[in-house]
Amino acid sequence: MILKKLREYLDSHNVKYVVIHHSPAFTAQEVAATAHVPGKEMIKTVMVKVDDRMTMVALPASANLDFNKLRDSLKARHVELANEREFRDLFPECEVGAMPPFGPLYEVEMVLSNKLAEDEFVAFNAGSHREVIKMAFKDYQQLTHPKMVQC
């Protein structure tokens, strides 16, 4: 079932969205294909440590995270991939690896690849490996207030 916290958040802000149910899929590219969403519109959520601060990075499923570009964009000293054990407890309602890219809901700093702004819509895991939410990028950006970066 779609993550209740996320659904309530979207509904309380009168945001239009579509829920797409699909067979289990685990990588962002696999989810995009299964849900029939272009890979460049599907958001992959990557948890990183930026100077020891847990940070959520949202980027297109079809892109690879460039840690050097991210570090330079954030003017950070050190950026590294976070270990699942380090962030699992931040998203207690979510299946591991299926957390939605909504940092403000979880009090996690968030950055967004500027590549996602190239499309009208975005889609992302809704807390499980079986559901995706698709919505307008402008609504997503307004609700998440991310730092836009090159990464």
Disulfide bonds with the S-S distance in Angstrom:
none
